[in-house]
Amino acid sequence: MEVINTTGRRKTAVARIYMKPGKGSISVNNKDYKDYFPVAPLQYSVKQPLDLTNTADKFDIKANITGGGIKGQAEALRLALARALNQSNSELRPVLKEKGLLSRDPRMIERKKPGQKKARKKFQFSKR
């Protein structure tokens, strides 16, 4: 089996991963994922697709993540991992789909409009 390359996005975070058969190491931007995501809920979020499919020790994963905050990056990595597992073995799809790991969360920050203070907030109106 060759290297599987997938992408995951969340808000403005983009995660590109390279998954190949191995011993189960996960490196994010050339660091261990536990060092990159020091908080336990984020580590759980990253490992969730691997734990659900019982493939935690079967693949080596190298990820490059840019943009966004730490939570958006973790969720982008989770989506990329779920897509890669689905690509490697299509029998895992029902398990991943049931937990909602294959769907991209489309919510992003609304852009600021000209003539307004923010996306929806307006400048104060003066009648006279």
N, C-alpha and C positions, 0 to 999 in steps of 0.2 A: 504494500500500500504506500502511496506517495503522500506528500505533504498536502493537507487540506487548508485552503486559504479562504477565510470569510471575514465579513465586516459586520459590526453592530453599531447602532447609533442611538443616542438618547440626548434630548435637548441639543446642545452644541458639542457634545462629546462624541468622538469617533474612535472605535476600537478595531484594529486590524489584527487578526490572529493567524498563526501558523501552527497547525496541529499535526503531529506525527506520532506513530506508535512509540511508546517508551515506558518510563517508570512512574510517571505521574507528577513531574515537576511543572510548576506554573511560574513563568517569569514575566513581569510587566515592566516595560521600559528598562530592561537589563537589571531588574531587582526582583527578589522573591515577592510573590503577591502578598505575603503576610507583612512584609516591610512597607510595601507600597500602600496597602490598605490596612492601617493599624487597628481599625475598629472592628470588633467581632461581627456586627450585623452586615458590614460590607464584605467581609471574608465569607460569610455564609451565603450572601447573594451571589458572589462569584462562583462558589463551589456547588450551588444548587443544581444546575443541570447535570453535573458529573455525579452527584450523590443520588439523584433520582433515577439515573440510568445505570448505576453501579459500574461506572467506567472511570472512577477517580484515579486508579493506578495503572491505567492502560495507555494513556496518551501523555506526551510532553507538549506543553503549550507555551509558545512565545508570543507575547502581545505587545503591540505598539499602540499607546493611547494618547490622543491629543484633545485639547479643548475641554470646556466645561468644568464642573466642579468634581469633587471626589465621588459623590454619590452618583452623579450622571455617568461618570467614567466606569464605576462598578456595574451599573445596569447596562451600559453599552457592551461591556465585556461579557456579561451574562447572556445577552442576546447573541453575540458572536459565537460563544461556546455552544449554545443551543442549536444554532444554525449549522455549525461544524459537525456536531454529533448527529444531527438529522441527515446531513450529507454523507457521513461515513456509514450509517446504518439506518435505513428508512423504517425499520421495525421499531425504532425508538420514538418515532413521531407522535403516536397517540399519548405516550406518557408526558412528553414535553408540551404538547398542545393542551392537554388537560389542565396543566398548571399555568398556562398562558405565557410560556417562555419563548414561543416562536413569533409573537406579535410585537411589532414595534410600537412604542408609545409615542404618538405624534405631537404631544403637547410641547410647545416651544414658547418663548417669550414673544409677545406681540410687538411689532415694530412701532417706533415713535412716529407720529404723523406730523407733517409741517403745520405750523400755526397752532400747535398744542404744546402743553408742558411735557406730557408723557404720552403713552399709548392711548389712554382714554381720558386722562385728566386735562381740563382746559385751563386757559388763563382766566383770571378773575374778570367777570364782566362788569363794566361800569356803565350805568344807564345815563348818567350826566357827567 
